[in-house]
């Protein structure tokens, strides 16, 4: 599923980042770019959100 599909299901942007960071394949390498590039979060908000 893409981030847009998860948003259309009613998930918040923050929850989508947390879900991506929990996936073994993507982890932080996928969650941080999605948070910054897709959802336009500032890096100082995206980094701790992905690490949680």
Secondary structure, 3 states (H helix, E strand, C coil): CCHHHHHHCCCCHHHHHHHHHHCCCCHHHHHHHHHHHHCCCCHHHHHHHHHC
